């Protein structure tokens, strides 16, 4: 029997630290008072540094700060860690306000051009799922458009002061040409434009990036969603007291959340570059939990109609494992969430690899996920 390596050597958090990370993810500091796991942070042997590291790794640092503030736990974080953690929340709040204001400007520009678009992910979810701007981390403005509107949207963004084919250099705070490798990747993936960038001159948010997609999945993938229906279902969403943005319908939002996380965790090339985080699964479970029975039934019908049972079962199966939710069963996908499917990964057209299938261990372990060839049966 092989003894487990010391977490201080492997970087893998101990059980108490990971329990607290899951507490942050589950409550996000806004739903209910934290349970008995909150007492872990008061233990003299608790690894506060590892907690902060894991919260950063999983996009939950601002959520950690908010939870500590809301529930009287701030002083239980050592002073030298407390200040940067609280500063992260303040910066997130500022960044959320800045990007939301920019999204509102873009929405007006695109509407004036007669273009239908839907803002997705962080700029909308910050309110619809978390109700408190700044808790849900997001780094850019995400936009969904119809494939036929790619060029008009590009022209509108250029007119709005954005540049195409560039990347932001955080060291110099300047824009640089997109690398050849990235440019080639986007040429092969017409479901996405490279990020559009605009320098702001602001010390806190020196660059605004806009991520434009025209598919809920990816080019050439085995699962596709007709975009005409998606864009026809765009609805207004109140993001702040001052800002309302067009976004996807609740059904399409759930599908997109699942398919986006599936893409980042199931496709080996993507997972090896930047694996999925716990916060991404939180989006899935929170969106599902907030939907009324009628919308959940519509989601189940859409999954069946669009042939999305496998990817949705993969994501929801792992979400159920993490949070004890029953999404797979409620969607009628239990037959698709088989252990061998949940442990699968995509390496290319028709190529499948496998991993351990333990999503909690995958998220908890800083080392890259080990994908191996499937054993022929």
KOLBADO-780449 format. One record per residue (C-alpha): residue in three letters; x negated, y, z negated. Coordinates in steps of 0.05 Angstrom, whole numbers, plus 5000, padded with zeros to 4 digits. Each point is the difference from the previous one (the first is absolute). Layout:
N
ALAXYZ/...
***
This chain:
377
UNK500050005000/UNK497250685020/UNK500450544947/UNK503150655021/UNK495050555012/UNK499550594953/UNK504750545027/UNK494650524987/UNK495749645052/UNK505349855052/UNK503850654992/UNK506449604989/UNK504150314944/UNK501749614938/UNK507149774986/UNK501650594954/UNK497750515051/UNK503749685057/UNK506349944957/UNK499750764989/UNK498950125075/UNK506449605014/UNK503550404946/UNK498250645037/UNK502449705066/UNK506549734971/UNK502350624962/UNK496350565036/UNK501450394936/UNK507150195021/UNK504849424994/UNK499849804927/UNK495650024939/UNK494049535010/UNK500349324967/UNK495149694951/UNK494550005051/UNK499150744986/UNK496949824933/UNK494149685036/UNK496950675014/UNK499350124925/UNK495849384988/UNK492850164980/UNK497349495050/UNK504450245058/UNK495950175062/UNK502550705017/UNK494850105054/UNK502349375036/UNK507250244995/UNK498350665033/UNK496149645055/UNK505849525014/UNK505150565001/UNK495650375051/UNK499149365041/UNK507549895005/UNK502350715012/UNK502950064929/UNK495450514967/UNK505250565001/UNK505349514977/UNK495449804942/UNK499450744980/UNK507450115004/UNK501649384959/UNK495150214946/UNK502950704999/UNK507349784998/UNK499249494945/UNK495250324952/UNK494049575019/UNK495350535028/UNK495750044937/UNK498949255002/UNK495650105062/UNK492950204980/UNK498850755008/UNK494749935055/UNK504949595042/UNK506150404981/UNK498150655035/UNK498649715069/UNK506249564997/UNK504450594984/UNK496550415053/UNK501749465051/UNK507450104984/UNK499550755007/UNK496449935067/UNK505249495024/UNK505550494983/UNK496550565037/UNK498549565060/UNK507249755002/UNK502650715000/UNK495150215054/UNK501549415046/UNK507550064989/UNK499750735021/UNK496049805062/UNK505049455016/UNK505750504997/UNK496350455049/UNK498949415047/UNK507349794995/UNK502050705023/UNK495049995057/UNK502349335026/UNK507450174993/UNK499050645040/UNK496849575054/UNK506249565000/UNK496249394975/UNK502849484952/UNK495149774947/UNK500249664933/UNK495250154942/UNK498149374964/UNK496149724941/UNK497150484948/UNK503050675019/UNK507049704995/UNK499049454949/UNK497150484949/UNK507250214985/UNK504449445026/UNK496449464959/UNK496550374944/UNK503850664991/UNK493750354976/UNK495350305052/UNK492849824985/UNK501049304972/UNK500049645067/UNK493250095032/UNK499750205074/UNK494550295042/UNK503350215065/UNK506650155033/UNK503049385034/UNK504550095060/UNK504149495039/UNK502150175071/UNK502949665062/UNK494949715048/UNK502550455056/UNK498650624958/UNK492649874991/UNK497550545048/UNK505250544980/UNK498449884926/UNK492650055015/UNK501050665035/UNK504350274943/UNK494749814949/UNK494650345040/UNK504350625005/UNK500849974924/UNK492550064991/UNK497949284995/UNK494449675039/UNK499949325032/UNK494349505005/UNK496550244937/UNK498649764930/UNK498950404936/UNK493149984969/UNK500950094924/UNK492750164992/UNK499850605046/UNK507550144997/UNK499950055076/UNK503149605056/UNK495749535041/UNK501549615064/UNK503349334989/UNK495049435001/UNK499749585064/UNK502349394961/UNK506150344971/UNK501650335067/UNK499749325034/UNK504449694946/UNK505450525010/UNK499749915076/UNK501649274989/UNK505650164951/UNK505250455033/UNK504549944939/UNK495850544966/UNK496750665016/UNK493350144966/UNK501350474942/UNK501250735017/UNK496050484956/UNK500550734979/UNK494950354957/UNK503450434948/UNK494550394964/UNK503249784935/UNK495249754946/UNK504749464974/UNK502649755067/UNK494950215053/UNK503049555054/UNK507149795019/UNK500449345038/UNK506349785037/UNK500749265015/UNK504749895059/UNK502849315014/UNK505149775051/UNK501249294975/UNK502049674935/UNK495049445015/UNK493949995046/UNK498649965074/UNK500149285026/UNK502349724934/UNK504949424998/UNK505250424964/UNK502950635031/UNK505750474981/UNK503650395056/UNK498450734986/UNK506250285034/UNK504349744943/UNK495050224948/UNK499850725024/UNK507550035010/UNK500849844926/UNK495650574973/UNK503250354940/UNK498350624959/UNK496649904933/UNK499350524945/UNK492649994979/UNK500050614955/UNK504950554982/UNK497450405059/UNK498349465051/UNK504349505038/UNK496649555051/UNK502649515052/UNK498349284982/UNK501749285017/UNK506549704977/UNK499749604934/UNK500249355040/UNK494450215047/UNK496050294942/UNK500049334966/UNK498149645064/UNK494350495013/UNK497349964929/UNK499849245004/UNK497149985070/UNK494850524985/UNK497549634938/UNK500349355039/UNK495650295054/UNK494950244950/UNK499749354960/UNK501549455050/UNK495650225059/UNK493049794982/UNK496550565037/UNK504050534963/UNK499649664932/UNK492549945004/UNK499350745015/UNK504650234944/UNK504249484964/UNK506950134973/UNK501250334932/UNK504949884944/UNK503250675012/UNK502349775069/UNK503949424970/UNK503050494950/UNK503150395057/UNK503349375026/UNK503149794934/UNK502150704980/UNK503550135066/UNK503649344996/UNK502150104928/UNK503150685016/UNK504349755057/UNK507449844989/UNK502749315018/UNK502750245067/UNK493250255023/UNK496749364977/UNK504949615042/UNK498450455060/UNK492649864989/UNK501249255000/UNK504050065064/UNK494650425033/UNK494549504981/UNK504049445032/UNK502050405062/UNK492950245014/UNK496549344986/UNK495950284942/UNK501149434951/UNK492749784997/UNK496550674987/UNK505550254952/UNK499849334962/UNK492450054995/UNK500250704969/UNK506149894957/UNK497549324976/UNK493750334973/UNK504050594973/UNK504449514961/UNK493849674972/UNK497350664975/UNK506350304971/UNK504749434987/UNK505050285050/UNK504649555040/UNK499650335068/UNK498549375040/UNK506149634973/UNK504650595009/UNK497850085072/UNK501149255012/UNK492749905018/UNK498149454951/UNK498949515057/UNK495050485032/UNK496050164937/UNK496449335000/UNK493349964962/UNK496149855064/UNK503050615034/UNK498750454940/UNK492749775002/UNK499250155074/UNK496550575036/UNK499650225073/UNK493250015034/UNK502450155071/UNK505149765051/UNK502049304978/UNK494249954950/UNK501649874926/UNK495550014940/UNK501649844928/UNK498450304931/UNK501749764930/UNK507050305003/UNK499750284929/UNK501750735012/UNK498850214928/UNK493049715001/UNK498750315068/UNK501950694975/UNK496449914934/UNK493449795030/UNK495750565030/UNK496249515045/UNK502749955071/UNK505349485011/UNK497049355026/UNK503449795065/UNK498449315026/UNK502049565058/UNK506349604989/UNK499049264993/UNK503549625055/UNK505649554974/
***
